[in-house]
Amino acid sequence: MTQIPKDAIKCLDKGFVRLVDSMGGDDAIVQAARVSYGKGTSKVSQDRGLIRYLMRHRHTTPFEMVEFKFHCKMPIFVARQWARHRTANINEYSLRYSEARDEFYYPDPTQIQYQSALNKQGRAGKVPKKLTDKVLQYFKEISERSFDMYQELNEAGLARELIRAILPVNLYTEWYWKNDLHNLLHFIGLRSDSHAQYEIRVYSDAMAESVKKTAPHAWESYQDYVVKGMRFSRIEQSLLERNLPDRVVDDILEDLAYQITATLNKNKPRNEPDLYPLYQKQGGADSEADFKLKWDSGEIKIGNVRELREFKQKLESLKH
């Protein structure tokens, strides 16, 4: 059995994910987006704002400038599902040239479940211990028997490219897998989803850890706008336009006027007499006395001006 590298994240019973190399990070995304400026923006806060803008508006090319190369070990059935993501460069352990290793995946008893009645691709429901034990027994028997046959034929000099076909898909394989950040995030979005198969989800989650460390602003924006964000279809937006009361929209717009004012003031401090006119310019409708009370409360949240204004435009489009 091959040892799990010290710098790898263990996956399943014998597998792992190891980041071998990476090229670029948040700075590479910004540099690509601002190529005409050469060095890009000068402040980390500006870099973060730009990355969030790119993710929010689905400008994907700058994210393709960041690359990750992983060394992974997984069962063959996981690798075949994984390879459906065709944007990566892959070099896999070859059973034509090399001998198979006696390494098979045996599922954790908690992962042995019934076929889901609602999801044709999923599993659900607790299985009695007697049946769980039988499943594990069958896994072990088939794996050991097929490997004994493989070894017998291999020692007899049969071609490995043929006799590999008798080995089951719970045999472990290895590969080097390289992909850019944009397509890696797409992979993670699908394979770390709660509906994804458990056996590939653990690998996706492991790779996500490398993304968090290498490009933290990109990961944050991906979580905010893709994973936890929401887009409405034309039909859904029409329903909101017809049924969402204007007073609710007005309350949110009022709150946004305060947030935009506070953010502008933080970015470029104003004199106190200039704050209320600035707030009115953002669409605020409170009286000057009410404005001062709320301003002095210290409860106004700070955000990104561009992002807040875009949200304001979306809300205004919902008003009757």
C-alpha positions as CSV (number, residue, x, y, z in Angstrom):
1,M,0.0,0.0,0.0
2,T,1.3,3.5,-0.9
3,Q,1.7,5.9,2.0
4,I,-0.4,9.0,2.1
5,P,2.0,12.0,1.7
6,K,2.4,14.2,4.8
7,D,1.2,17.3,3.0
8,A,-1.9,15.6,1.6
9,I,-5.5,15.6,2.8
10,K,-6.8,12.0,3.4
11,C,-9.9,11.1,1.5
12,L,-12.0,7.9,2.0
13,D,-10.1,4.9,3.4
14,K,-6.9,5.0,1.3
15,G,-7.2,8.1,-0.9
16,F,-5.9,11.6,-0.7
17,V,-5.6,15.0,-2.4
18,R,-2.3,16.9,-2.4
19,L,-1.7,20.3,-3.8
20,V,1.5,19.9,-5.9
21,D,1.8,23.4,-7.3
22,S,-0.2,26.5,-8.0
23,M,0.3,29.6,-10.2
24,G,-1.1,32.9,-9.1
25,G,-3.7,33.9,-6.7
26,D,-5.9,37.0,-6.1
27,D,-3.2,39.2,-7.4
28,A,-3.1,37.3,-10.7
29,I,-6.8,37.8,-11.2
30,V,-6.5,41.5,-10.6
31,Q,-3.5,41.8,-12.8
32,A,-5.3,40.1,-15.7
33,A,-8.4,42.2,-15.3
34,R,-6.4,45.5,-15.2
35,V,-3.8,44.5,-17.9
36,S,-3.9,48.0,-19.4
37,Y,-2.6,49.4,-16.0
38,G,0.3,47.0,-15.8
39,K,0.7,46.7,-12.0
40,G,-3.0,46.7,-11.3
41,T,-4.6,48.4,-8.3
42,S,-2.6,49.6,-5.4
43,K,-4.8,48.6,-2.4
44,V,-5.9,45.2,-1.1
45,S,-9.4,46.7,-0.6
46,Q,-9.5,47.7,-4.2
47,D,-8.4,44.3,-5.3
48,R,-11.1,42.6,-3.3
49,G,-13.7,45.0,-4.7
50,L,-12.6,44.3,-8.3
51,I,-12.6,40.5,-7.7
52,R,-16.1,40.7,-6.3
53,Y,-17.2,42.7,-9.3
54,L,-15.8,40.2,-11.7
55,M,-17.5,37.3,-10.0
56,R,-20.8,39.1,-9.6
57,H,-20.9,39.9,-13.3
58,R,-19.5,36.6,-14.4
59,H,-16.4,37.9,-16.0
60,T,-14.6,34.6,-15.9
61,T,-11.4,35.0,-18.0
62,P,-9.3,36.6,-15.2
63,F,-10.0,33.6,-12.9
64,E,-8.6,31.3,-15.6
65,M,-5.2,32.9,-15.0
66,V,-4.8,31.0,-11.7
67,E,-3.9,27.4,-11.9
68,F,-3.8,24.4,-9.5
69,K,-2.0,21.1,-9.9
70,F,-3.1,18.3,-7.6
71,H,-1.9,14.7,-7.0
72,C,-4.9,12.6,-6.2
73,K,-5.6,9.0,-5.4
74,M,-9.2,7.8,-5.7
75,P,-11.3,4.7,-6.6
76,I,-11.7,4.2,-10.3
77,F,-15.5,4.8,-10.2
78,V,-14.8,8.2,-8.6
79,A,-12.1,9.0,-11.3
80,R,-14.6,8.2,-14.1
81,Q,-17.1,10.6,-12.6
82,W,-14.4,13.2,-12.0
83,A,-13.2,13.0,-15.6
84,R,-16.6,14.3,-16.8
85,H,-15.1,17.7,-16.1
86,R,-13.2,17.9,-19.4
87,T,-11.4,21.2,-18.9
88,A,-8.5,19.7,-16.9
89,N,-5.2,18.2,-17.9
90,I,-4.8,14.7,-16.5
91,N,-2.1,12.1,-16.4
92,E,-3.2,8.9,-14.7
93,Y,-1.5,5.8,-13.4
94,S,-1.6,3.3,-16.3
95,L,-2.6,-0.3,-15.9
96,R,-1.3,-1.0,-19.4
97,Y,2.3,-0.2,-18.4
98,S,2.3,-0.8,-14.6
99,E,1.0,-3.6,-12.4
100,A,-2.1,-3.1,-10.4
101,R,-1.8,-2.6,-6.7
102,D,-3.8,-4.4,-4.1
103,E,-5.7,-1.3,-2.9
104,F,-9.4,-1.3,-2.9
105,Y,-12.1,1.1,-1.6
106,Y,-14.3,-0.4,1.2
107,P,-17.1,2.0,2.1
108,D,-17.6,3.2,5.7
109,P,-20.7,1.4,7.1
110,T,-22.5,4.7,7.6
111,Q,-22.3,5.2,3.8
112,I,-24.1,2.0,3.0
113,Q,-27.7,3.0,2.3
114,Y,-30.6,2.1,0.2
115,Q,-31.3,3.4,-3.3
116,S,-33.2,6.7,-2.9
117,A,-36.8,6.6,-3.9
118,L,-36.7,10.3,-4.8
119,N,-33.3,10.7,-6.4
120,K,-32.3,8.1,-9.0
121,Q,-28.6,9.1,-8.5
122,G,-28.6,9.1,-4.7
123,R,-28.9,6.9,-1.6
124,A,-30.9,7.3,1.6
125,G,-32.2,5.3,4.6
126,K,-30.4,3.3,7.3
127,V,-29.5,-0.3,6.4
128,P,-29.7,-3.0,9.1
129,K,-26.3,-4.1,10.4
130,K,-26.7,-7.6,9.1
131,L,-27.1,-6.3,5.5
132,T,-24.3,-3.8,6.0
133,D,-22.0,-6.6,7.0
134,K,-23.0,-8.6,4.0
135,V,-22.3,-5.6,1.7
136,L,-18.8,-5.2,3.1
137,Q,-18.2,-8.9,2.9
138,Y,-19.1,-8.9,-0.8
139,F,-16.9,-5.9,-1.4
140,K,-13.9,-7.7,0.2
141,E,-14.6,-11.1,-1.5
142,I,-14.9,-9.7,-5.0
143,S,-11.9,-7.4,-4.6
144,E,-9.6,-10.1,-3.2
145,R,-10.8,-12.8,-5.7
146,S,-10.4,-10.5,-8.7
147,F,-7.0,-9.4,-7.6
148,D,-5.9,-13.1,-7.1
149,M,-7.0,-13.8,-10.7
150,Y,-5.2,-10.7,-12.0
151,Q,-2.0,-11.8,-10.3
152,E,-2.2,-15.3,-11.6
153,L,-2.7,-14.1,-15.2
154,N,0.0,-11.5,-14.8
155,E,2.5,-14.0,-13.5
156,A,1.6,-16.2,-16.5
157,G,2.7,-13.4,-18.8
158,L,-0.7,-12.3,-20.1
159,A,-0.9,-8.7,-21.4
160,R,-1.7,-6.3,-18.6
161,E,-3.7,-4.1,-21.0
162,L,-6.2,-7.0,-21.2
163,I,-6.2,-8.6,-17.8
164,R,-6.8,-5.3,-16.1
165,A,-10.4,-5.6,-17.3
166,I,-11.2,-8.2,-14.6
167,L,-10.5,-5.7,-11.8
168,P,-13.5,-3.9,-10.2
169,V,-14.0,-0.2,-10.2
170,N,-13.4,0.1,-6.5
171,L,-9.7,-0.4,-7.3
172,Y,-7.7,2.8,-6.4
173,T,-6.0,4.8,-9.2
174,E,-3.8,7.9,-9.1
175,W,-3.4,10.9,-11.3
176,Y,-2.0,14.4,-11.6
177,W,-4.9,16.8,-12.3
178,K,-4.3,20.5,-13.4
179,N,-7.1,23.0,-13.9
180,D,-7.6,26.8,-13.8
181,L,-9.5,28.5,-11.0
182,H,-12.7,29.3,-13.0
183,N,-13.2,25.7,-14.0
184,L,-12.1,24.4,-10.6
185,L,-14.8,26.5,-8.9
186,H,-17.3,25.1,-11.3
187,F,-16.2,21.6,-10.4
188,I,-16.4,22.4,-6.6
189,G,-19.8,23.9,-7.1
190,L,-21.2,20.7,-8.5
191,R,-19.2,18.1,-6.6
192,S,-19.3,19.7,-3.1
193,D,-23.0,20.1,-3.4
194,S,-25.0,18.1,-0.9
195,H,-26.6,16.2,-3.7
196,A,-23.3,15.0,-5.1
197,Q,-22.1,11.5,-4.5
198,Y,-20.3,11.3,-1.1
199,E,-17.3,9.5,-2.5
200,I,-16.4,12.4,-4.9
201,R,-17.6,15.1,-2.5
202,V,-14.8,14.5,0.0
203,Y,-12.2,15.1,-2.8
204,S,-13.9,18.2,-3.9
205,D,-14.1,19.5,-0.3
206,A,-10.3,18.8,0.0
207,M,-9.4,20.8,-3.1
208,A,-11.6,23.6,-1.9
209,E,-9.3,24.0,1.1
210,S,-6.4,24.8,-1.3
211,V,-8.5,27.4,-3.1
212,K,-9.4,29.2,0.2
213,K,-5.7,29.6,1.0
214,T,-4.4,30.5,-2.4
215,A,-7.1,32.9,-3.5
216,P,-9.1,33.9,-0.4
217,H,-10.9,36.9,-2.1
218,A,-11.9,34.8,-5.1
219,W,-13.2,32.1,-2.7
220,E,-15.2,34.7,-0.7
221,S,-16.8,36.2,-3.8
222,Y,-17.6,32.7,-5.1
223,Q,-19.4,31.8,-1.9
224,D,-21.3,35.1,-1.8
225,Y,-22.4,35.2,-5.5
226,V,-22.5,31.6,-6.6
227,V,-22.9,29.2,-3.7
228,K,-25.0,31.4,-1.4
229,G,-26.2,33.9,-4.0
230,M,-29.5,33.7,-5.9
231,R,-30.6,34.6,-9.4
232,F,-34.2,35.0,-10.5
233,S,-35.7,33.9,-13.8
234,R,-37.8,36.2,-15.9
235,I,-41.0,34.5,-14.5
236,E,-39.8,34.7,-10.9
237,Q,-38.9,38.4,-11.3
238,S,-42.3,39.0,-12.8
239,L,-43.9,37.5,-9.7
240,L,-41.9,39.7,-7.4
241,E,-42.8,42.8,-9.4
242,R,-46.5,42.0,-9.1
243,N,-46.6,40.9,-5.5
244,L,-43.9,42.7,-3.6
245,P,-45.4,45.8,-1.9
246,D,-43.7,49.1,-2.8
247,R,-43.4,50.0,0.9
248,V,-41.2,47.0,1.5
249,V,-39.0,48.0,-1.4
250,D,-38.9,51.6,-0.2
251,D,-37.8,50.5,3.3
252,I,-34.9,48.5,1.8
253,L,-33.9,51.4,-0.5
254,E,-33.9,53.7,2.5
255,D,-31.5,51.4,4.3
256,L,-29.3,51.3,1.2
257,A,-29.1,55.1,1.1
258,Y,-27.7,55.0,4.6
259,Q,-25.2,52.3,3.8
260,I,-24.0,54.0,0.6
261,T,-23.6,57.3,2.5
262,A,-21.6,55.6,5.3
263,T,-19.4,53.7,2.9
264,L,-18.7,56.8,0.8
265,N,-17.8,58.7,4.0
266,K,-15.5,55.9,5.1
267,N,-13.7,55.9,1.8
268,K,-13.4,59.7,1.8
269,P,-14.4,61.4,5.1
270,R,-16.8,64.4,4.8
271,N,-17.5,67.3,7.1
272,E,-20.6,66.8,9.2
273,P,-22.7,69.4,7.3
274,D,-22.0,67.6,4.1
275,L,-23.4,64.2,5.3
276,Y,-27.1,64.9,5.0
277,P,-26.9,66.3,1.4
278,L,-24.8,63.3,0.5
279,Y,-27.5,61.0,2.0
280,Q,-30.2,62.8,0.0
281,K,-28.2,62.4,-3.2
282,Q,-28.3,58.6,-2.6
283,G,-32.2,58.7,-2.6
284,G,-32.6,59.0,1.2
285,A,-36.0,60.4,2.3
286,D,-35.7,60.8,6.1
287,S,-35.7,64.2,7.7
288,E,-32.4,65.8,8.7
289,A,-33.3,65.2,12.4
290,D,-34.1,61.5,11.8
291,F,-31.0,61.1,9.7
292,K,-28.8,62.5,12.6
293,L,-30.4,60.1,15.1
294,K,-29.7,57.1,12.9
295,W,-26.3,58.3,11.9
296,D,-25.2,58.8,15.5
297,S,-26.6,55.3,16.5
298,G,-23.5,53.6,15.0
299,E,-25.7,50.8,13.5
300,I,-25.2,51.6,9.8
301,K,-23.4,48.9,8.0
302,I,-20.5,49.5,5.6
303,G,-20.4,47.8,2.2
304,N,-19.1,48.1,-1.3
305,V,-20.4,51.2,-3.1
306,R,-20.6,49.7,-6.5
307,E,-22.3,46.5,-5.2
308,L,-24.8,48.5,-3.1
309,R,-25.7,50.7,-6.0
310,E,-26.3,47.7,-8.3
311,F,-28.6,46.2,-5.7
312,K,-30.4,49.6,-5.5
313,Q,-31.0,49.5,-9.2
314,K,-32.4,46.0,-9.1
315,L,-34.8,47.0,-6.3
316,E,-36.0,50.1,-8.1
317,S,-36.8,47.9,-11.1
318,L,-39.3,46.0,-8.9
319,K,-41.4,49.0,-8.0
320,H,-44.8,49.3,-9.6
